[in-house]
Amino acid sequence: MATDDVRALMSAPGNDRLIWNTPLSEERGLADRVFFHEVPAAAYARDDYDLAVSIGAAHAWPGGAAEALKALRAAVRPGGRVLFGDGFWEREPSPAALEGLGAGQGDFGSLLELILLAESAGLRALQVTVADQCEWDLF
């Protein structure tokens, strides 16, 4: 399967293969409590949410994860929460792995670096979860 085919599959609306990557289905009775904003991430400014969520979308902010975390922190009221999911390197990637992913060495840091970025944005980790191999295989 070509890279473009994989990207198309991953972004296909209603893709039932991405169950673990879509926790906010409207079928969960959230329609009256969840709002989706279709605006450029960097241009959105609101600060009264109970929860702000970004899963695999840090690239929507010009500064990547650091800017995403700052913006999400700013979007929640005092005592609000942020659910943030992003990639990180578990170990140093090989050149072949980078090529296969279409990624660069500096595209991600370690999990610790990601947690420290969150702390520098004024967030405190309440829970850290890492996708296991089975979840990656489904993805």
C-alpha positions as CSV (number, residue, x, y, z in Angstrom):
1,M,0.0,0.0,0.0
2,A,1.4,3.4,-1.0
3,T,1.8,6.2,1.5
4,D,-0.9,8.3,-0.1
5,D,-3.3,5.3,0.2
6,V,-2.5,5.0,3.9
7,R,-3.1,8.7,4.5
8,A,-6.4,8.6,2.7
9,L,-7.5,5.6,4.8
10,M,-6.5,7.3,8.0
11,S,-8.5,10.5,7.2
12,A,-11.5,8.8,5.7
13,P,-14.7,10.0,7.4
14,G,-16.4,7.2,9.4
15,N,-13.4,5.0,9.4
16,D,-14.4,2.2,11.8
17,R,-10.8,1.0,12.0
18,L,-9.9,4.1,14.2
19,I,-12.2,3.3,17.1
20,W,-9.5,3.9,19.7
21,N,-8.5,7.2,18.0
22,T,-12.1,8.7,18.1
23,P,-13.2,9.0,21.7
24,L,-15.8,11.7,21.1
25,S,-18.5,10.0,19.0
26,E,-21.8,12.0,18.9
27,E,-23.4,8.5,19.6
28,R,-22.2,8.9,23.2
29,G,-24.8,11.5,23.9
30,L,-22.4,14.4,23.8
31,A,-24.2,16.5,21.1
32,D,-25.5,19.0,23.7
33,R,-22.2,19.2,25.6
34,V,-19.4,19.1,23.0
35,F,-18.6,21.8,20.4
36,F,-16.3,21.4,17.4
37,H,-14.9,24.6,16.0
38,E,-13.8,24.7,12.4
39,V,-11.3,27.6,12.5
40,P,-7.6,27.8,12.3
41,A,-6.2,26.6,15.6
42,A,-3.9,29.6,16.1
43,A,-6.8,32.0,15.5
44,Y,-9.1,30.5,18.1
45,A,-9.3,32.3,21.4
46,R,-11.7,31.3,24.1
47,D,-11.0,30.6,27.8
48,D,-14.1,29.1,29.4
49,Y,-14.1,25.4,28.6
50,D,-14.2,22.6,31.1
51,L,-12.2,20.4,28.7
52,A,-10.1,21.0,25.7
53,V,-9.0,18.0,23.5
54,S,-6.3,17.6,20.9
55,I,-5.5,14.1,19.8
56,G,-2.9,13.8,17.1
57,A,-3.5,17.4,16.0
58,A,-0.6,19.4,17.4
59,H,0.4,20.1,13.8
60,A,-2.6,22.4,13.6
61,W,-0.7,25.0,15.5
62,P,2.3,26.8,13.9
63,G,4.6,25.9,16.8
64,G,3.5,22.2,17.0
65,A,3.1,20.6,20.4
66,A,4.5,23.5,22.5
67,E,2.0,26.0,20.9
68,A,-0.8,23.5,21.0
69,L,-0.3,22.9,24.8
70,K,-0.2,26.7,25.5
71,A,-3.4,27.3,23.4
72,L,-5.2,24.4,25.0
73,R,-4.2,25.6,28.5
74,A,-5.5,29.1,27.6
75,A,-8.8,27.6,26.4
76,V,-9.8,26.0,29.7
77,R,-11.3,27.8,32.7
78,P,-9.4,27.6,36.0
79,G,-9.7,24.0,37.2
80,G,-10.4,22.9,33.6
81,R,-8.7,19.9,32.0
82,V,-6.8,19.3,28.8
83,L,-6.7,15.9,27.0
84,F,-3.6,15.9,24.8
85,G,-2.3,13.1,22.6
86,D,0.7,13.4,20.4
87,G,3.6,11.3,19.1
88,F,6.9,10.8,20.7
89,W,10.0,8.7,20.1
90,E,10.2,5.6,22.4
91,R,13.7,5.2,21.3
92,E,16.0,6.9,18.7
93,P,14.4,6.2,15.3
94,S,16.6,4.6,12.6
95,P,16.9,6.3,9.2
96,A,14.7,3.5,7.7
97,A,12.0,4.2,10.3
98,L,12.1,7.9,9.6
99,E,11.9,7.3,5.9
100,G,9.0,4.9,6.3
101,L,7.1,7.5,8.4
102,G,8.0,10.4,6.2
103,A,9.4,12.0,9.4
104,G,12.4,13.9,10.5
105,Q,14.6,13.3,13.6
106,G,13.3,16.5,15.2
107,D,9.6,15.9,14.6
108,F,9.1,14.4,18.1
109,G,10.8,14.3,21.4
110,S,10.7,11.7,24.1
111,L,7.7,11.2,26.4
112,L,9.5,13.0,29.1
113,E,10.1,16.0,26.8
114,L,6.4,16.0,26.0
115,I,5.4,16.0,29.7
116,L,7.9,18.8,30.3
117,L,6.4,20.8,27.4
118,A,3.0,20.4,29.1
119,E,4.4,21.6,32.4
120,S,6.0,24.6,30.8
121,A,2.6,25.5,29.4
122,G,1.2,25.5,32.9
123,L,-0.4,22.0,32.8
124,R,0.1,19.2,35.3
125,A,-0.1,15.6,34.1
126,L,-2.9,13.7,36.0
127,Q,-2.4,10.6,33.9
128,V,-0.1,9.5,31.1
129,T,-1.2,6.6,28.8
130,V,0.8,5.2,25.9
131,A,-0.8,3.2,23.1
132,D,0.2,-0.4,23.1
133,Q,1.3,-2.5,20.1
134,C,-2.2,-3.9,19.6
135,E,-3.6,-0.4,19.4
136,W,-0.9,0.7,16.9
137,D,-1.7,-2.4,14.9
138,L,-5.4,-1.4,14.7
139,F,-4.4,2.1,13.8
